[in-house]
Amino acid sequence: MAEITIADAQKLVDDWIQTLGVRYFSELTNLAQLTEEVGELARILSRQFGDQVAKPGESPGDAGDELADILFVTICLANQMGIDLSDAFERNLVKKTVRDHDRHRNNPKLYDDRR
């Protein structure tokens, strides 16, 4: 499969919803779904990088799959609200670049290797 742009992804998700998904879930349901998927990713990361360990017989999970689920639901929300994510992402990157130009370079915590 060729690389997918954000605009392509928005169209692919909309096409999938229209053909297989019947209709979009409500925005509040999608927010709940997004929260659930983030929780599933958190569970994987807390066991992989944090202090928790998996229960005996528990699958380690697939962080990539959970991130894809998060992306899918995020795209659903954007489509429902008429948001062009390519444009929103570009504007957000400009905002972060202007606001945080020196912020992270001047953060001594980022140079502490004990973390």
ChimeraX attribute file (.defattr): number of C-alpha atoms within 10 A of each C-alpha:
attribute: neighborCount
match mode: 1-to-1
recipient: residues
	/A:1	3
	/A:2	4
	/A:3	7
	/A:4	10
	/A:5	10
	/A:6	15
	/A:7	13
	/A:8	12
	/A:9	16
	/A:10	22
	/A:11	14
	/A:12	15
	/A:13	17
	/A:14	19
	/A:15	12
	/A:16	13
	/A:17	15
	/A:18	12
	/A:19	10
	/A:20	9
	/A:21	12
	/A:22	9
	/A:23	11
	/A:24	15
	/A:25	16
	/A:26	12
	/A:27	15
	/A:28	10
	/A:29	12
	/A:30	17
	/A:31	16
	/A:32	13
	/A:33	17
	/A:34	20
	/A:35	14
	/A:36	15
	/A:37	20
	/A:38	16
	/A:39	13
	/A:40	19
	/A:41	20
	/A:42	15
	/A:43	18
	/A:44	21
	/A:45	17
	/A:46	14
	/A:47	15
	/A:48	15
	/A:49	9
	/A:50	11
	/A:51	8
	/A:52	12
	/A:53	14
	/A:54	14
	/A:55	9
	/A:56	6
	/A:57	6
	/A:58	8
	/A:59	9
	/A:60	14
	/A:61	16
	/A:62	12
	/A:63	16
	/A:64	10
	/A:65	12
	/A:66	19
	/A:67	14
	/A:68	12
	/A:69	19
	/A:70	20
	/A:71	15
	/A:72	17
	/A:73	21
	/A:74	18
	/A:75	23
	/A:76	24
	/A:77	21
	/A:78	16
	/A:79	17
	/A:80	15
	/A:81	10
	/A:82	9
	/A:83	14
	/A:84	14
	/A:85	17
	/A:86	14
	/A:87	12
	/A:88	12
	/A:89	12
	/A:90	11
	/A:91	12
	/A:92	12
	/A:93	12
	/A:94	12
	/A:95	12
	/A:96	11
	/A:97	12
	/A:98	10
	/A:99	10
	/A:100	11
	/A:101	11
	/A:102	10
	/A:103	9
	/A:104	11
	/A:105	11
	/A:106	10
	/A:107	10
	/A:108	8
	/A:109	11
	/A:110	11
	/A:111	11
	/A:112	8
	/A:113	6
	/A:114	6
	/A:115	6
